[in-house]
Structures are given as structure tokens and as C-alpha cells.
């Protein structure tokens, strides 16, 4: 029997996010302030973390969630901004999914503060 788990996916997401953290560190060394660093986080790392998070996050182990949370804490230290936890990111993504599948237009504020409008 095959061992089906989301562990490989969580590890791949963490690895990809860690790679982008290096790029954000370079931006900080170049002298960027916290605002563009936070925008880089939102575009590069938060987008990776939220891709399919409503499907796989609930099936991850506590250790995998802690690894993902470490990515966020590192990004927080680099950017100098308060960033949402992985649970907050997952909850916002779940709200977006529920709203988009409900057949109506809704305005949502993501954990990053970005307004998103879904029309289905």
C-alpha cells in the first residue's frame, strides 16, 4: 500500500519559500525599506503558501506546520513587518474559496491586507 500524505507537498512549499527568502534578504542588503520588502513577501512567498492551501494544509503534521511558520517568522524578521501566521493564511484562503463557490460577488481582505474581489 502506498503511503499517501501531504508531507512532500509541504516540504516542497517550504523549500520554494526558503529560496525566495534568500532573494528578499538580497533586497534588504540593497537597502530597501520594510514596505517594498513586505510587498516582495506578498508576491513571492505568500502566493506560494496560499496555492492550494485549503486542500493540503489540514492534512499536514504539526512539524510541517511549524516548518512553514518558521518561513513566515524569518520573512517577518527580514522585512521588519508583522506577517500573518500560517493558520491565518489558511483561514483567509478558505474564506475566499467558500465565497467564490457560493455564486455571488464578495469583497475579501486577505491576511496580507490585499482586497480581492471574486465574481462567480
Backbone as CSV, one residue per row, in Angstrom:
resi,resn,N_x,N_y,N_z,CA_x,CA_y,CA_z,C_x,C_y,C_z
1,UNK,0.843,-1.177,0.000,0.000,0.000,0.000,0.885,1.236,0.000
2,UNK,0.506,2.214,-0.773,1.256,3.459,-0.886,0.927,4.375,0.281
3,UNK,1.942,5.039,0.801,1.762,5.995,1.881,1.397,7.354,1.283
4,UNK,0.130,7.703,1.341,-0.331,8.973,0.816,-0.321,10.021,1.922
5,UNK,0.460,11.058,1.711,0.483,12.146,2.680,0.816,13.434,1.946
6,UNK,0.587,14.526,2.621,0.884,15.835,2.050,2.255,16.320,2.485
7,UNK,3.022,15.465,3.131,4.345,15.843,3.627,5.287,16.317,2.531
8,UNK,5.287,15.612,1.392,6.162,16.019,0.287,5.753,17.382,-0.259
9,UNK,4.464,17.614,-0.338,3.996,18.908,-0.818,4.395,20.018,0.153
10,UNK,4.200,19.797,1.441,4.565,20.806,2.438,6.062,21.080,2.396
11,UNK,6.872,20.040,2.212,8.321,20.207,2.123,8.708,20.999,0.872
12,UNK,8.030,20.732,-0.234,8.311,21.461,-1.472,7.922,22.930,-1.346
13,UNK,6.783,23.195,-0.710,6.349,24.575,-0.488,7.349,25.301,0.405
14,UNK,7.784,24.635,1.462,8.765,25.246,2.364,10.079,25.529,1.629
15,UNK,10.545,24.587,0.837,11.801,24.759,0.103,11.714,25.945,-0.858
16,UNK,10.631,26.025,-1.601,10.457,27.118,-2.556,10.387,28.462,-1.832
17,UNK,9.687,28.504,-0.710,9.590,29.742,0.065,10.960,30.132,0.625
18,UNK,11.730,29.149,1.085,13.078,29.424,1.595,13.972,30.019,0.496
19,UNK,13.824,29.534,-0.717,14.603,30.069,-1.833,14.278,31.540,-2.073
20,UNK,13.005,31.891,-1.979,12.623,33.287,-2.170,13.046,34.159,-0.999
21,UNK,13.167,33.568,0.182,13.669,34.335,1.325,15.077,34.845,1.048
22,UNK,15.882,34.050,0.386,17.235,34.482,0.035,17.168,35.740,-0.831
23,UNK,16.275,35.757,-1.804,16.120,36.920,-2.669,15.684,38.146,-1.861
24,UNK,14.777,37.958,-0.926,14.317,39.081,-0.101,15.462,39.586,0.785
25,UNK,16.308,38.673,1.266,17.496,39.097,2.022,18.397,39.980,1.167
26,UNK,18.571,39.616,-0.105,19.378,40.429,-1.014,18.769,41.819,-1.195
27,UNK,17.450,41.867,-1.287,16.782,43.159,-1.407,17.032,44.021,-0.163
28,UNK,17.007,43.393,0.995,17.265,44.130,2.231,18.700,44.641,2.256
29,UNK,19.650,43.804,1.838,21.049,44.234,1.785,21.243,45.395,0.814
30,UNK,20.389,45.452,-0.203,20.460,46.548,-1.175,19.885,47.845,-0.614
31,UNK,19.302,47.780,0.591,18.835,48.991,1.254,17.350,49.282,1.133
32,UNK,16.551,48.333,0.691,15.119,48.579,0.588,14.489,48.679,1.975
33,UNK,13.459,49.500,2.084,12.758,49.665,3.351,11.770,48.518,3.558
34,UNK,11.092,48.536,4.708,10.195,47.419,5.035,9.001,47.316,4.093
35,UNK,8.531,48.414,3.554,7.347,48.346,2.682,7.601,47.537,1.402
36,UNK,8.661,47.841,0.623,8.901,47.002,-0.557,9.290,45.563,-0.204
37,UNK,9.929,45.372,0.943,10.256,44.012,1.369,8.986,43.232,1.681
38,UNK,8.023,43.892,2.316,6.748,43.251,2.608,5.996,42.946,1.316
39,UNK,6.058,43.854,0.357,5.412,43.600,-0.931,6.060,42.424,-1.653
40,UNK,7.387,42.314,-1.541,8.083,41.171,-2.139,7.630,39.883,-1.463
41,UNK,7.482,39.911,-0.134,6.978,38.733,0.584,5.597,38.343,0.060
42,UNK,4.717,39.324,-0.058,3.345,39.023,-0.501,3.319,38.422,-1.894
43,UNK,4.127,38.951,-2.782,4.126,38.473,-4.155,4.865,37.163,-4.357
44,UNK,5.934,36.955,-3.593,6.776,35.786,-3.823,6.491,34.625,-2.876
45,UNK,6.344,34.911,-1.607,6.224,33.833,-0.620,4.772,33.543,-0.261
46,UNK,4.000,34.581,0.020,2.598,34.341,0.391,1.848,33.659,-0.736
47,UNK,2.175,34.010,-1.974,1.499,33.369,-3.107,1.826,31.873,-3.174
48,UNK,3.048,31.496,-2.811,3.432,30.080,-2.784,2.685,29.355,-1.671
49,UNK,2.635,29.997,-0.499,1.988,29.367,0.652,0.486,29.184,0.441
50,UNK,-0.159,30.107,-0.240,-1.610,30.035,-0.381,-2.072,29.195,-1.568
51,UNK,-1.158,28.776,-2.423,-1.530,27.970,-3.579,-2.039,26.597,-3.122
52,UNK,-3.324,26.397,-3.162,-3.939,25.134,-2.790,-3.954,24.849,-1.301
53,UNK,-3.740,25.866,-0.487,-3.614,25.662,0.958,-4.879,25.086,1.585
54,UNK,-6.033,25.387,1.023,-7.271,24.848,1.600,-7.340,23.334,1.446
55,UNK,-6.628,22.788,0.487,-6.629,21.344,0.257,-5.603,20.646,1.147
56,UNK,-4.371,21.143,1.153,-3.294,20.392,1.786,-2.988,20.776,3.230
57,UNK,-3.291,21.987,3.663,-2.864,22.424,4.994,-3.487,21.602,6.116
58,UNK,-4.740,21.262,5.996,-5.412,20.488,7.030,-4.855,19.083,7.205
59,UNK,-4.120,18.612,6.223,-3.555,17.265,6.278,-2.062,17.250,6.594
60,UNK,-1.521,18.371,7.040,-0.109,18.408,7.394,0.074,18.096,8.876
61,UNK,1.266,17.641,9.213,1.575,17.359,10.608,1.948,18.647,11.325
62,UNK,1.994,18.585,12.634,2.379,19.752,13.426,3.800,20.196,13.065
63,UNK,4.693,19.249,12.838,6.079,19.572,12.475,6.138,20.305,11.133
64,UNK,5.322,19.872,10.171,5.289,20.532,8.859,4.736,21.943,8.982
65,UNK,3.734,22.128,9.819,3.175,23.463,10.035,4.186,24.383,10.706
66,UNK,4.947,23.821,11.653,5.981,24.625,12.316,7.052,25.049,11.327
67,UNK,7.415,24.159,10.399,8.419,24.497,9.380,7.927,25.649,8.507
68,UNK,6.654,25.599,8.125,6.081,26.687,7.329,6.006,27.977,8.141
69,UNK,5.689,27.857,9.423,5.627,29.032,10.288,7.018,29.659,10.435
70,UNK,8.066,28.840,10.458,9.435,29.371,10.530,9.749,30.238,9.318
71,UNK,9.257,29.827,8.152,9.447,30.638,6.947,8.828,32.016,7.154
72,UNK,7.610,32.036,7.690,6.933,33.308,7.914,7.664,34.164,8.945
73,UNK,8.134,33.549,10.008,8.859,34.297,11.040,10.156,34.875,10.481
74,UNK,10.834,34.111,9.638,12.059,34.616,9.015,11.749,35.791,8.097
75,UNK,10.699,35.665,7.308,10.285,36.776,6.429,9.914,37.998,7.255
76,UNK,9.283,37.775,8.384,8.905,38.865,9.291,10.151,39.592,9.800
77,UNK,11.166,38.835,10.204,12.404,39.452,10.692,13.106,40.231,9.587
78,UNK,13.139,39.672,8.385,13.817,40.328,7.276,13.111,41.614,6.887
79,UNK,11.786,41.548,6.761,11.027,42.710,6.276,10.777,43.755,7.354
80,UNK,10.826,43.341,8.610,10.540,44.284,9.690,9.056,44.569,9.839
81,UNK,8.213,43.724,9.272,6.761,43.899,9.322,6.119,42.708,10.011
82,UNK,4.954,42.944,10.607,4.179,41.844,11.178,3.476,41.117,10.038
83,UNK,3.665,39.810,9.972,3.047,38.995,8.932,2.111,37.990,9.575
84,UNK,1.124,37.517,8.835,0.145,36.576,9.394,0.740,35.197,9.622
85,UNK,0.131,34.450,10.532,0.545,33.072,10.773,0.028,32.184,9.651
86,UNK,0.528,30.958,9.587,0.054,30.026,8.563,-1.422,29.710,8.753
87,UNK,-1.887,29.669,10.003,-3.314,29.422,10.243,-4.155,30.569,9.707
88,UNK,-3.683,31.802,9.875,-4.412,32.960,9.361,-4.454,32.931,7.847
89,UNK,-3.335,32.580,7.228,-3.277,32.476,5.761,-4.261,31.419,5.281
90,UNK,-4.281,30.264,5.944,-5.182,29.186,5.556,-6.639,29.594,5.715
91,UNK,-6.964,30.251,6.827,-8.344,30.676,7.062,-8.800,31.686,6.021
92,UNK,-7.922,32.619,5.644,-8.274,33.595,4.613,-8.494,32.905,3.272
93,UNK,-7.649,31.938,2.959,-7.817,31.199,1.703,-9.109,30.398,1.708
94,UNK,-9.451,29.814,2.848,-10.699,29.051,2.952,-11.907,29.963,2.769
95,UNK,-11.855,31.155,3.331,-12.945,32.121,3.157,-13.095,32.493,1.692
96,UNK,-11.959,32.698,1.009,-12.021,33.032,-0.414,-12.646,31.894,-1.201
97,UNK,-12.268,30.670,-0.884,-12.815,29.514,-1.593,-14.320,29.412,-1.385
98,UNK,-14.754,29.535,-0.118,-16.185,29.445,0.170,-16.956,30.563,-0.530
99,UNK,-16.408,31.762,-0.520,-17.094,32.884,-1.153,-17.169,32.704,-2.662
100,UNK,-16.085,32.186,-3.261,-16.073,32.036,-4.717,-16.973,30.883,-5.176
101,UNK,-17.194,29.909,-4.318,-18.049,28.795,-4.721,-19.509,29.029,-4.362
102,UNK,-19.809,30.160,-3.746,-21.174,30.449,-3.333,-22.029,31.093,-4.405
103,UNK,-21.424,31.458,-5.542,-22.213,32.019,-6.630,-22.559,33.483,-6.454
104,UNK,-21.798,34.208,-5.683,-22.070,35.631,-5.502,-20.759,36.397,-5.486
105,UNK,-20.861,37.714,-5.593,-19.697,38.586,-5.551,-19.406,38.941,-4.108
106,UNK,-18.161,38.886,-3.732,-17.801,39.272,-2.380,-16.458,39.973,-2.377
107,UNK,-16.299,40.911,-1.488,-15.042,41.617,-1.299,-14.378,41.039,-0.057
108,UNK,-13.164,40.555,-0.189,-12.455,39.955,0.932,-11.150,40.689,1.168
109,UNK,-10.749,40.770,2.400,-9.436,41.294,2.721,-8.571,40.123,3.141
110,UNK,-7.522,39.870,2.373,-6.616,38.783,2.692,-5.805,39.135,3.917
111,UNK,-5.143,38.143,4.488,-4.333,38.369,5.671,-3.213,39.361,5.385
112,UNK,-2.805,39.507,4.136,-1.759,40.462,3.800,-2.302,41.881,3.689
113,UNK,-3.621,42.031,3.798,-4.231,43.346,3.683,-4.689,43.670,2.273
114,UNK,-4.515,42.758,1.348,-4.886,42.975,-0.041,-6.379,42.704,-0.217
115,UNK,-7.085,43.613,-0.876,-8.501,43.394,-1.172,-8.613,42.593,-2.453
116,UNK,-9.460,41.593,-2.433,-9.665,40.734,-3.581,-11.161,40.608,-3.822
117,UNK,-11.570,40.737,-5.062,-12.982,40.597,-5.396,-13.150,39.389,-6.287
118,UNK,-14.041,38.504,-5.890,-14.330,37.294,-6.666,-15.733,37.407,-7.236
119,UNK,-15.849,37.148,-8.517,-17.165,37.121,-9.146,-17.323,35.745,-9.780
120,UNK,-18.349,35.029,-9.352,-18.582,33.687,-9.917,-19.926,33.621,-10.568
